[in-house]
Amino acid sequence: MSSIPILILRLEGVLQSWGEHSKWGYRDSASLPTKSGVIGLLGCALGIPREDTRLIDLHRRLKIAIRADRAGIPMVDFHTIRSQYLLDAQGKLRGNIGEYSTLLSHRTYLQDAYFTIAITGDDELLHCLVEALNKPKWPIYLGRKSCIPSRPVYDGLSNQYKSLEQAIQEIPSPETGQMIIETEAVHGDTTIERRDISMGNRVFRSRSVTRKIIRKEGVKGVSE
């Protein structure tokens, strides 16, 4: 079996947030980055607007695997928003014109998390993504615009792995211990369902993935 091209991303920051069930005043975060969140990150690097159909094409052409090198600690940030221009679930103005109304918002983040992402696709597309990640059109963020990476996201383009699963297990890590890895499911796999945004209409849908726990020994100097 020949090797395949693998784009490697490292997602590390003070805060990250990857919504799976977010609705109105309750903004959750999954324990691992979502595929739609990673595609959105790449879209920012390329300068593709959120509603652009090119994001659907990226989602279709790329396969990803995720490793939680450092899971992070969940944190809930509580907001009180007061304004004359708050809208309700139907998009209508809350309260009467000219009157102030209040909205309570709960937003969940992961503190000090570190994820490795392995991405595969055709060579031309991956080289285009490398160029965009090195010179992004728009600022890159980790799930929400307030979540800024603490290190460069791009970590290399490799041709030494034969599959996404091999790559996500063998890519060196600065951490040690048990880690969750997640890969996109193929026919015959034992799967779990993850919630994710369906690219194009921003509706949350289920996506089949496989998960397992591995143990890695940290490699001194990697990604420091």
C-alpha positions as CSV (number, residue, x, y, z in Angstrom):
1,M,0.0,0.0,0.0
2,S,1.5,3.3,-1.1
3,S,1.7,6.4,1.2
4,I,-0.8,9.2,1.0
5,P,-0.3,13.0,1.5
6,I,-1.2,14.2,5.0
7,L,-1.6,17.8,6.0
8,I,-0.8,18.2,9.7
9,L,-2.4,20.9,11.9
10,R,-1.8,21.7,15.6
11,L,-4.6,23.4,17.4
12,E,-3.4,24.9,20.6
13,G,-4.7,28.0,22.5
14,V,-5.8,29.4,25.8
15,L,-9.4,28.8,24.8
16,Q,-11.1,26.7,22.1
17,S,-14.8,26.1,21.4
18,W,-16.3,23.6,19.0
19,G,-20.1,23.7,19.0
20,E,-22.2,20.6,18.5
21,H,-25.6,21.6,19.8
22,S,-25.4,25.4,20.1
23,K,-28.7,27.1,20.2
24,W,-29.4,30.8,20.9
25,G,-28.2,31.5,24.5
26,Y,-26.6,28.1,25.1
27,R,-23.3,27.7,23.2
28,D,-21.7,24.4,23.9
29,S,-18.3,22.9,23.0
30,A,-17.6,19.4,22.0
31,S,-14.6,17.6,23.6
32,L,-12.9,17.4,20.1
33,P,-12.9,19.8,17.2
34,T,-15.7,19.2,14.7
35,K,-15.1,18.6,11.0
36,S,-17.2,21.7,10.1
37,G,-15.1,23.7,12.5
38,V,-11.8,22.6,10.9
39,I,-13.3,23.3,7.4
40,G,-14.3,26.7,8.6
41,L,-10.7,27.3,9.8
42,L,-9.4,26.4,6.4
43,G,-12.0,28.6,4.8
44,C,-10.7,31.6,6.8
45,A,-7.2,30.9,5.5
46,L,-8.5,30.7,2.0
47,G,-10.8,33.8,2.4
48,I,-14.0,31.9,1.7
49,P,-17.2,33.5,3.1
50,R,-19.3,31.3,5.5
51,E,-22.2,30.8,3.1
52,D,-20.0,30.1,0.0
53,T,-20.6,26.7,-1.6
54,R,-16.9,26.2,-1.9
55,L,-16.9,25.2,1.7
56,I,-19.3,22.3,0.8
57,D,-16.7,21.2,-1.8
58,L,-13.9,21.4,0.8
59,H,-16.0,19.3,3.2
60,R,-16.6,16.7,0.5
61,R,-13.0,16.5,-0.8
62,L,-11.2,16.3,2.5
63,K,-11.0,13.5,5.1
64,I,-9.8,14.3,8.6
65,A,-8.7,12.5,11.8
66,I,-8.3,14.1,15.2
67,R,-6.2,13.4,18.3
68,A,-6.7,15.0,21.7
69,D,-3.0,15.4,22.8
70,R,-4.3,17.5,25.8
71,A,-8.0,17.4,26.4
72,G,-8.3,20.7,28.1
73,I,-10.6,21.8,30.9
74,P,-14.2,22.8,30.2
75,M,-15.2,26.4,31.3
76,V,-18.6,28.1,31.1
77,D,-18.7,31.8,30.6
78,F,-21.9,33.5,31.7
79,H,-23.0,36.6,29.8
80,T,-25.8,39.1,30.4
81,I,-26.6,41.1,27.3
82,R,-28.8,44.2,27.5
83,S,-29.8,46.1,24.3
84,Q,-32.7,47.7,22.4
85,Y,-32.0,45.5,19.4
86,L,-32.1,41.9,20.7
87,L,-34.0,39.4,18.5
88,D,-35.9,36.3,19.5
89,A,-35.9,32.8,18.0
90,Q,-38.2,34.0,15.2
91,G,-35.9,36.9,14.3
92,K,-38.3,39.4,15.8
93,L,-37.4,42.3,18.1
94,R,-37.6,41.3,21.8
95,G,-39.8,43.8,23.6
96,N,-41.2,47.0,22.3
97,I,-39.4,49.5,20.0
98,G,-37.1,51.7,22.0
99,E,-37.2,49.5,25.1
100,Y,-34.2,47.6,26.5
101,S,-34.4,43.8,26.9
102,T,-32.0,41.3,28.5
103,L,-30.7,38.0,27.2
104,L,-28.7,35.5,29.3
105,S,-26.0,33.6,27.4
106,H,-23.9,30.5,28.5
107,R,-20.8,29.8,26.4
108,T,-18.6,26.8,26.9
109,Y,-14.9,26.7,26.2
110,L,-12.0,24.3,26.5
111,Q,-9.1,25.8,28.4
112,D,-5.5,24.9,27.5
113,A,-6.4,22.1,25.0
114,Y,-4.1,20.8,22.3
115,F,-5.3,18.8,19.3
116,T,-3.5,17.3,16.3
117,I,-5.4,17.2,13.0
118,A,-4.5,14.9,10.1
119,I,-6.1,15.8,6.7
120,T,-5.9,14.0,3.4
121,G,-7.1,14.9,-0.1
122,D,-5.7,15.4,-3.5
123,D,-2.2,16.8,-3.7
124,E,-3.2,20.0,-5.5
125,L,-5.8,20.9,-2.9
126,L,-3.4,20.2,0.0
127,H,-0.7,22.3,-1.5
128,C,-3.2,25.1,-1.9
129,L,-4.2,24.8,1.7
130,V,-0.5,24.9,2.8
131,E,0.0,28.2,0.9
132,A,-3.2,29.6,2.5
133,L,-2.3,28.6,6.0
134,N,1.1,30.2,5.7
135,K,-0.4,33.4,4.4
136,P,-4.1,33.4,5.6
137,K,-6.5,35.8,4.0
138,W,-8.5,36.2,7.2
139,P,-7.5,35.6,10.9
140,I,-7.6,32.0,11.9
141,Y,-9.4,31.0,15.1
142,L,-10.2,27.9,17.1
143,G,-14.0,27.5,16.8
144,R,-14.9,31.0,17.8
145,K,-13.5,34.3,16.7
146,S,-12.4,35.1,20.3
147,C,-10.3,31.9,20.4
148,I,-6.9,32.8,19.0
149,P,-4.2,30.1,18.4
150,S,-1.1,30.3,20.6
151,R,1.1,28.8,17.9
152,P,1.1,28.5,14.1
153,V,-1.7,26.1,13.0
154,Y,0.2,24.6,10.1
155,D,2.7,21.9,11.1
156,G,3.7,20.2,7.9
157,L,2.8,18.2,4.8
158,S,3.9,14.5,5.1
159,N,4.1,11.6,2.6
160,Q,5.2,9.0,5.1
161,Y,1.9,7.5,6.2
162,K,-0.3,5.0,4.4
163,S,-3.6,6.0,6.0
164,L,-5.3,8.6,8.1
165,E,-5.5,6.2,11.1
166,Q,-1.8,5.4,10.9
167,A,-1.0,9.1,10.7
168,I,-3.1,10.2,13.6
169,Q,-1.6,7.5,15.8
170,E,2.1,8.0,14.8
171,I,2.5,11.7,14.3
172,P,4.8,12.7,17.2
173,S,3.3,14.5,20.2
174,P,4.8,16.7,22.9
175,E,2.4,15.2,25.4
176,T,2.3,11.7,26.9
177,G,-0.3,9.3,28.2
178,Q,-3.7,8.2,27.0
179,M,-5.2,10.1,24.1
180,I,-8.5,9.9,22.2
181,I,-8.3,9.6,18.4
182,E,-11.2,10.0,16.0
183,T,-11.3,9.1,12.3
184,E,-14.0,9.3,9.7
185,A,-15.9,6.0,9.5
186,V,-15.6,3.6,6.5
187,H,-18.0,0.8,5.7
188,G,-17.7,-2.1,8.2
189,D,-16.3,0.1,11.1
190,T,-17.9,0.1,14.5
191,T,-19.0,3.7,14.7
192,I,-20.4,6.4,17.0
193,E,-22.5,9.4,15.9
194,R,-21.2,13.0,16.2
195,R,-23.2,16.1,15.9
196,D,-21.8,18.5,13.2
197,I,-23.0,21.4,11.1
198,S,-24.1,20.4,7.6
199,M,-22.0,22.7,5.3
200,G,-24.2,25.0,3.3
201,N,-27.3,25.2,5.4
202,R,-25.7,25.3,8.9
203,V,-28.1,22.7,10.3
204,F,-26.7,20.3,12.9
205,R,-26.7,16.7,11.7
206,S,-25.1,13.4,12.7
207,R,-21.8,12.1,11.2
208,S,-20.4,8.6,11.7
209,V,-16.9,8.4,13.1
210,T,-14.7,5.8,14.9
211,R,-13.0,6.5,18.2
212,K,-10.3,4.7,20.2
213,I,-7.9,5.4,23.0
214,I,-4.2,5.1,22.4
215,R,-1.2,5.7,24.6
216,K,1.7,7.8,23.4
217,E,5.1,8.7,24.8
218,G,5.9,12.4,24.4
219,V,8.7,13.3,22.1
220,K,11.0,16.0,23.6
221,G,11.1,19.2,21.4
222,V,8.1,18.4,19.2
223,S,6.0,21.5,18.5
224,E,7.6,23.5,21.3
